[in-house]
Amino acid sequence: MAAAITPAVTLGWGSARAGAEAPLSGFYLDLGASASVGFQPTASFPHGQPTTDGYANDVVAYEAARGVTLDLTELGCPGETTTTMINGADHCYHDDGSQLADAMAFLRAHDGEEGIVTIDLGFNDLRGCLHLGSARRPVCVDARMDILQEQLPYILQSLQGVAGAGVSFVGVGFDDPYLADAITGRSGELFASHSETAMDQLNGALSTIYSEANIPMATVSSFFDVHDHSRVNLEGVGTVPNNVANACELTWMCAPKPYGPNMHPNNAGYLKIASAIESELRAPW
């Protein structure tokens, strides 16, 4: 399935610099949380596990189809926040070290090489706020955004400071899987509406942070049509807003038990994220 990816914009290594031959190989350093490692429910692990059907694998497959070899290194850790990215003490680094330290060591070891780095952080910073009551939720979101706006720039500066001139960074924005709650009734509709507001705030903050770091951001929300409220038919449910249908069809949120509800993208959703990333890769990529 991964090889079938069709990005929205044909950019990447095929866009050679004038007078220069397009590079045919490079590294791909994939950083972030669970989605960065293709987390999905499986028959063996219905609550989810890393898979080889994530967006990073799709990007590698697409570039391979164009004759470009990407050597993929995935350092992502399920549950990662900007705080644990810096300090460790997460699901992957229990005693010492951190994903940021490993990423910086990787970039130092590949100095002078060309490559891509994707950064998928922010969702877990905000996630705990979404299930709070209406009075506490905005206060929580604002507080978490303050932390994000302090820590993500530090992470980006740290990575850029050790990256070679041939490294291209892409930040990854977010879809809103909780829009799917709207099919569960009035309370679900209210939760989905609150979630949409909070995720807009997150993506807006991320867009500003990445822009200030001169890093393009893959606008995943656009590829998931999260603001499209036109009415469509969702099989087995009936007429719903298009953004709700997409949340059901591109994630595991509406899947029957034991696989759902699960907020992670399915294969089709990861293909959408890969397309969003491809659309932001700049020449010579």
RODREN-136135 format. One record per residue (C-alpha): residue number from 1; z, y, x. Coordinates in nm, 4 decimals, always signed. Layout:
BEGIN
[rec NUM,[Z,Y,X]],
...
REM end
This chain:
BEGIN
[rec 1,[+0.0000,+0.0000,+0.0000]],
[rec 2,[+0.0842,+0.2413,+0.2791]],
[rec 3,[-0.2707,+0.2431,+0.4156]],
[rec 4,[-0.3979,+0.3815,+0.0862]],
[rec 5,[-0.2373,+0.7223,+0.1335]],
[rec 6,[-0.4573,+1.0165,+0.0426]],
[rec 7,[-0.3031,+1.3424,+0.1661]],
[rec 8,[-0.3618,+1.6609,-0.0254]],
[rec 9,[-0.5060,+1.8361,+0.2786]],
[rec 10,[-0.6971,+1.6782,+0.5646]],
[rec 11,[-0.5061,+1.8152,+0.8601]],
[rec 12,[-0.3612,+1.6514,+1.1670]],
[rec 13,[-0.4942,+1.5131,+1.4884]],
[rec 14,[-0.8446,+1.5277,+1.3464]],
[rec 15,[-0.8288,+1.9077,+1.3775]],
[rec 16,[-0.9082,+1.9353,+1.7490]],
[rec 17,[-0.8654,+2.2571,+1.9416]],
[rec 18,[-1.1834,+2.4347,+2.0360]],
[rec 19,[-1.3105,+2.2952,+2.3646]],
[rec 20,[-1.0448,+2.0240,+2.3731]],
[rec 21,[-1.0503,+1.6576,+2.2832]],
[rec 22,[-0.8159,+1.5592,+2.0001]],
[rec 23,[-0.5236,+1.3492,+2.1247]],
[rec 24,[-0.5347,+0.9889,+2.0105]],
[rec 25,[-0.1680,+0.8998,+2.0447]],
[rec 26,[+0.1761,+1.0527,+2.0333]],
[rec 27,[+0.5297,+0.9943,+1.9154]],
[rec 28,[+0.6737,+1.0441,+1.5698]],
[rec 29,[+1.0490,+1.1128,+1.5637]],
[rec 30,[+1.1790,+1.0761,+1.2089]],
[rec 31,[+1.5218,+1.2355,+1.1444]],
[rec 32,[+1.7427,+1.2688,+0.8399]],
[rec 33,[+1.9211,+1.0635,+0.5774]],
[rec 34,[+1.8363,+0.7548,+0.3702]],
[rec 35,[+1.4960,+0.8693,+0.2441]],
[rec 36,[+1.3824,+0.9205,+0.6027]],
[rec 37,[+1.4171,+0.5451,+0.6620]],
[rec 38,[+1.2422,+0.4432,+0.3395]],
[rec 39,[+1.5590,+0.3435,+0.1549]],
[rec 40,[+1.4780,+0.1420,-0.1612]],
[rec 41,[+1.6377,-0.1322,-0.3720]],
[rec 42,[+1.5072,-0.4778,-0.2839]],
[rec 43,[+1.5577,-0.8316,-0.4146]],
[rec 44,[+1.8005,-0.9020,-0.1300]],
[rec 45,[+1.9768,-0.5649,-0.1532]],
[rec 46,[+1.9407,-0.4309,-0.5093]],
[rec 47,[+2.1566,-0.1281,-0.4266]],
[rec 48,[+1.9121,-0.0349,-0.1517]],
[rec 49,[+1.8295,-0.0776,+0.2150]],
[rec 50,[+1.5937,+0.0777,+0.4733]],
[rec 51,[+1.2380,-0.0510,+0.4321]],
[rec 52,[+0.9016,-0.0231,+0.6056]],
[rec 53,[+0.7552,+0.1426,+0.2949]],
[rec 54,[+0.8935,+0.4913,+0.3533]],
[rec 55,[+0.7052,+0.8156,+0.4013]],
[rec 56,[+0.7204,+0.7922,+0.7810]],
[rec 57,[+0.5424,+0.4558,+0.7658]],
[rec 58,[+0.2831,+0.6083,+0.5335]],
[rec 59,[+0.2183,+0.8967,+0.7735]],
[rec 60,[+0.1748,+0.6474,+1.0595]],
[rec 61,[-0.0653,+0.4379,+0.8491]],
[rec 62,[-0.2716,+0.7399,+0.7483]],
[rec 63,[-0.3056,+0.8648,+1.1038]],
[rec 64,[-0.3902,+0.5110,+1.2221]],
[rec 65,[-0.6755,+0.5001,+0.9711]],
[rec 66,[-0.8121,+0.8118,+1.1437]],
[rec 67,[-0.7863,+0.6567,+1.4893]],
[rec 68,[-0.4558,+0.8183,+1.5864]],
[rec 69,[-0.1684,+0.6024,+1.7098]],
[rec 70,[+0.1811,+0.7262,+1.6332]],
[rec 71,[+0.4771,+0.5533,+1.7957]],
[rec 72,[+0.7439,+0.5799,+1.5250]],
[rec 73,[+1.1125,+0.6175,+1.6081]],
[rec 74,[+1.3470,+0.6416,+1.3083]],
[rec 75,[+1.6963,+0.7754,+1.3745]],
[rec 76,[+1.7826,+0.8562,+1.0127]],
[rec 77,[+2.1211,+0.7520,+0.8755]],
[rec 78,[+2.1953,+0.6893,+0.5047]],
[rec 79,[+2.4333,+0.9507,+0.3669]],
[rec 80,[+2.3683,+1.1956,+0.6517]],
[rec 81,[+2.4620,+1.5585,+0.5981]],
[rec 82,[+2.4144,+1.8509,+0.8328]],
[rec 83,[+2.7813,+1.8111,+0.9300]],
[rec 84,[+2.7542,+1.4409,+1.0190]],
[rec 85,[+2.4180,+1.5032,+1.1857]],
[rec 86,[+2.6022,+1.7209,+1.4364]],
[rec 87,[+2.9392,+1.5489,+1.4589]],
[rec 88,[+2.8698,+1.1825,+1.3843]],
[rec 89,[+3.1487,+0.9972,+1.2004]],
[rec 90,[+2.8902,+0.8732,+0.9486]],
[rec 91,[+2.7569,+0.5324,+0.8435]],
[rec 92,[+2.5797,+0.4928,+1.1784]],
[rec 93,[+2.8076,+0.6580,+1.4371]],
[rec 94,[+3.1652,+0.5430,+1.3844]],
[rec 95,[+3.3303,+0.6166,+1.7197]],
[rec 96,[+3.1195,+0.8595,+1.9186]],
[rec 97,[+2.7730,+1.0112,+1.9380]],
[rec 98,[+2.5595,+1.1590,+1.6632]],
[rec 99,[+2.2052,+1.1538,+1.5330]],
[rec 100,[+2.1506,+1.5021,+1.6762]],
[rec 101,[+2.2617,+1.3911,+2.0233]],
[rec 102,[+2.0299,+1.0890,+2.0102]],
[rec 103,[+1.7409,+1.3039,+1.8871]],
[rec 104,[+1.7896,+1.5541,+2.1688]],
[rec 105,[+1.8053,+1.2718,+2.4233]],
[rec 106,[+1.4811,+1.1310,+2.2819]],
[rec 107,[+1.3031,+1.4652,+2.3091]],
[rec 108,[+1.4243,+1.5183,+2.6655]],
[rec 109,[+1.2952,+1.1714,+2.7579]],
[rec 110,[+0.9546,+1.2562,+2.6091]],
[rec 111,[+0.9202,+1.5997,+2.7663]],
[rec 112,[+0.5556,+1.6844,+2.8219]],
[rec 113,[+0.4326,+1.4473,+2.5514]],
[rec 114,[+0.2786,+1.5409,+2.2197]],
[rec 115,[+0.4464,+1.4332,+1.9010]],
[rec 116,[+0.5724,+1.5049,+1.5530]],
[rec 117,[+0.9315,+1.5519,+1.4367]],
[rec 118,[+1.0239,+1.5468,+1.0677]],
[rec 119,[+1.3671,+1.6675,+0.9552]],
[rec 120,[+1.5002,+1.5483,+0.6189]],
[rec 121,[+1.8432,+1.7069,+0.5637]],
[rec 122,[+2.0226,+1.8953,+0.2881]],
[rec 123,[+2.0250,+1.6714,-0.0183]],
[rec 124,[+2.3505,+1.4988,+0.0715]],
[rec 125,[+2.5112,+1.8355,+0.1480]],
[rec 126,[+2.4590,+1.9266,-0.2175]],
[rec 127,[+2.4766,+1.5922,-0.3956]],
[rec 128,[+2.8530,+1.5824,-0.4486]],
[rec 129,[+2.8423,+1.9092,-0.6413]],
[rec 130,[+2.6053,+1.7904,-0.9110]],
[rec 131,[+2.8562,+1.5705,-1.0929]],
[rec 132,[+3.1230,+1.8402,-1.1162]],
[rec 133,[+3.1954,+2.0297,-1.4377]],
[rec 134,[+3.0001,+2.3412,-1.5330]],
[rec 135,[+3.2750,+2.5749,-1.4059]],
[rec 136,[+3.3129,+2.4123,-1.0629]],
[rec 137,[+2.9492,+2.3196,-0.9943]],
[rec 138,[+2.8099,+2.6664,-0.9040]],
[rec 139,[+3.1089,+2.7399,-0.6793]],
[rec 140,[+3.0607,+2.4074,-0.5018]],
[rec 141,[+2.6857,+2.4600,-0.4618]],
[rec 142,[+2.7364,+2.8078,-0.3159]],
[rec 143,[+2.9956,+2.6773,-0.0692]],
[rec 144,[+2.7729,+2.3894,+0.0418]],
[rec 145,[+2.4773,+2.6255,+0.0815]],
[rec 146,[+2.6876,+2.8448,+0.3103]],
[rec 147,[+2.7557,+2.5412,+0.5305]],
[rec 148,[+2.3894,+2.4366,+0.5241]],
[rec 149,[+2.2751,+2.7861,+0.6214]],
[rec 150,[+2.5064,+2.7762,+0.9218]],
[rec 151,[+2.4518,+2.4214,+1.0413]],
[rec 152,[+2.0826,+2.3492,+0.9808]],
[rec 153,[+1.9676,+2.6451,+1.1975]],
[rec 154,[+2.1938,+2.5149,+1.4740]],
[rec 155,[+2.0334,+2.1702,+1.4440]],
[rec 156,[+1.6828,+2.3171,+1.4539]],
[rec 157,[+1.7604,+2.5403,+1.7521]],
[rec 158,[+1.9101,+2.2439,+1.9374]],
[rec 159,[+1.6017,+2.0305,+1.8778]],
[rec 160,[+1.3525,+2.3051,+1.9554]],
[rec 161,[+1.5408,+2.3894,+2.2732]],
[rec 162,[+1.4689,+2.0479,+2.4269]],
[rec 163,[+1.1265,+1.9797,+2.2717]],
[rec 164,[+0.8099,+2.0124,+2.4749]],
[rec 165,[+0.5293,+2.2525,+2.3913]],
[rec 166,[+0.3249,+1.9732,+2.2334]],
[rec 167,[+0.5813,+1.8884,+1.9657]],
[rec 168,[+0.5198,+1.9866,+1.6026]],
[rec 169,[+0.8148,+2.0077,+1.3620]],
[rec 170,[+0.7962,+1.9692,+0.9847]],
[rec 171,[+1.0929,+2.0211,+0.7542]],
[rec 172,[+1.1077,+1.8056,+0.4429]],
[rec 173,[+1.1985,+1.9568,+0.1066]],
[rec 174,[+1.3198,+1.7593,-0.1931]],
[rec 175,[+1.2194,+1.6303,-0.5317]],
[rec 176,[+1.4793,+1.6067,-0.8094]],
[rec 177,[+1.5443,+1.2450,-0.9113]],
[rec 178,[+1.8133,+1.3512,-1.1575]],
[rec 179,[+1.5510,+1.4980,-1.3895]],
[rec 180,[+1.5169,+1.1394,-1.5104]],
[rec 181,[+1.8610,+1.1684,-1.6756]],
[rec 182,[+1.6890,+1.3691,-1.9494]],
[rec 183,[+1.5716,+1.0464,-2.1162]],
[rec 184,[+1.9331,+0.9372,-2.1809]],
[rec 185,[+2.0138,+1.1929,-2.4520]],
[rec 186,[+2.1502,+1.5438,-2.4916]],
[rec 187,[+2.4142,+1.5160,-2.2180]],
[rec 188,[+2.1483,+1.3811,-1.9809]],
[rec 189,[+1.9190,+1.6706,-2.0666]],
[rec 190,[+2.1951,+1.9174,-1.9801]],
[rec 191,[+2.2675,+1.7394,-1.6521]],
[rec 192,[+1.8960,+1.7382,-1.5641]],
[rec 193,[+1.8776,+2.1118,-1.6336]],
[rec 194,[+2.1787,+2.1836,-1.4094]],
[rec 195,[+2.0286,+1.9584,-1.1417]],
[rec 196,[+1.6956,+2.1429,-1.1526]],
[rec 197,[+1.8749,+2.4744,-1.0970]],
[rec 198,[+2.0776,+2.3395,-0.8046]],
[rec 199,[+1.7784,+2.1714,-0.6405]],
[rec 200,[+1.5787,+2.4936,-0.6685]],
[rec 201,[+1.8611,+2.6684,-0.4839]],
[rec 202,[+1.8589,+2.3989,-0.2150]],
[rec 203,[+1.4819,+2.4084,-0.1656]],
[rec 204,[+1.4867,+2.7874,-0.1577]],
[rec 205,[+1.7531,+2.7862,+0.1143]],
[rec 206,[+1.5641,+2.5238,+0.3130]],
[rec 207,[+1.2396,+2.7219,+0.2864]],
[rec 208,[+1.4104,+3.0313,+0.4282]],
[rec 209,[+1.5807,+2.8403,+0.7105]],
[rec 210,[+1.2637,+2.6606,+0.8191]],
[rec 211,[+1.0569,+2.9792,+0.7948]],
[rec 212,[+1.3032,+3.1667,+1.0168]],
[rec 213,[+1.2752,+2.8826,+1.2696]],
[rec 214,[+0.8931,+2.9018,+1.2498]],
[rec 215,[+0.8805,+2.5464,+1.1141]],
[rec 216,[+0.6590,+2.4602,+0.8151]],
[rec 217,[+0.8253,+2.2857,+0.5217]],
[rec 218,[+0.6710,+2.0059,+0.3177]],
[rec 219,[+0.7183,+2.1249,-0.0407]],
[rec 220,[+0.7903,+1.7846,-0.1899]],
[rec 221,[+0.8938,+1.9452,-0.5188]],
[rec 222,[+0.5351,+2.0646,-0.5705]],
[rec 223,[+0.3950,+1.7159,-0.5107]],
[rec 224,[+0.6421,+1.5786,-0.7691]],
[rec 225,[+0.5579,+1.8636,-1.0143]],
[rec 226,[+0.9279,+1.9301,-1.0677]],
[rec 227,[+0.8597,+2.2521,-1.2582]],
[rec 228,[+0.5918,+2.1118,-1.4881]],
[rec 229,[+0.7478,+2.0975,-1.8339]],
[rec 230,[+0.4269,+2.0143,-2.0199]],
[rec 231,[+0.4692,+1.7205,-2.2558]],
[rec 232,[+0.3303,+1.3789,-2.1626]],
[rec 233,[+0.3796,+1.0243,-2.2842]],
[rec 234,[+0.6104,+0.8047,-2.0776]],
[rec 235,[+0.5568,+0.4371,-2.1479]],
[rec 236,[+0.8543,+0.2798,-2.3183]],
[rec 237,[+1.0223,+0.6161,-2.3760]],
[rec 238,[+0.7880,+0.8468,-2.5668]],
[rec 239,[+0.6975,+1.2123,-2.5191]],
[rec 240,[+0.8870,+1.3816,-2.2355]],
[rec 241,[+0.8310,+1.6738,-1.9951]],
[rec 242,[+0.5939,+1.5850,-1.7127]],
[rec 243,[+0.8597,+1.6502,-1.4475]],
[rec 244,[+1.0873,+1.3970,-1.6177]],
[rec 245,[+0.8056,+1.1412,-1.6337]],
[rec 246,[+0.7367,+1.1930,-1.2636]],
[rec 247,[+1.1033,+1.1427,-1.1779]],
[rec 248,[+1.0859,+0.8096,-1.3608]],
[rec 249,[+0.7531,+0.7016,-1.2164]],
[rec 250,[+0.8056,+0.8109,-0.8533]],
[rec 251,[+1.1686,+0.7027,-0.8070]],
[rec 252,[+1.3883,+0.4095,-0.9108]],
[rec 253,[+1.5904,+0.6205,-1.1561]],
[rec 254,[+1.4422,+0.4600,-1.4680]],
[rec 255,[+1.4080,+0.1076,-1.3286]],
[rec 256,[+1.6007,-0.1662,-1.5101]],
[rec 257,[+1.9151,-0.3099,-1.3563]],
[rec 258,[+1.9907,-0.4261,-1.0911]],
[rec 259,[+1.7364,-0.1955,-0.9214]],
[rec 260,[+1.8060,+0.1187,-1.1170]],
[rec 261,[+1.9132,+0.3786,-1.1687]],
[rec 262,[+1.8556,+0.4591,-0.8015]],
[rec 263,[+1.7688,+0.8103,-0.6843]],
[rec 264,[+1.5422,+0.7010,-0.3981]],
[rec 265,[+1.1624,+0.7208,-0.4192]],
[rec 266,[+0.9579,+0.4092,-0.4794]],
[rec 267,[+0.6394,+0.3331,-0.2853]],
[rec 268,[+0.4397,+0.5834,-0.4919]],
[rec 269,[+0.7053,+0.8497,-0.4390]],
[rec 270,[+0.7120,+0.7994,-0.0648]],
[rec 271,[+0.3334,+0.8336,-0.0606]],
[rec 272,[+0.3735,+1.1716,-0.2299]],
[rec 273,[+0.6236,+1.2831,+0.0348]],
[rec 274,[+0.3897,+1.1668,+0.3110]],
[rec 275,[+0.1101,+1.3715,+0.1537]],
[rec 276,[+0.3363,+1.6768,+0.1500]],
[rec 277,[+0.4109,+1.6266,+0.5205]],
[rec 278,[+0.0446,+1.5759,+0.6096]],
[rec 279,[-0.0445,+1.8988,+0.4309]],
[rec 280,[+0.1824,+2.0926,+0.6683]],
[rec 281,[+0.0723,+1.9442,+1.0012]],
[rec 282,[-0.0962,+2.2094,+1.2094]],
[rec 283,[-0.3704,+2.1883,+1.4706]],
[rec 284,[-0.3931,+2.0136,+1.7150]],
[rec 285,[-0.2339,+1.7613,+1.4820]],
REM end
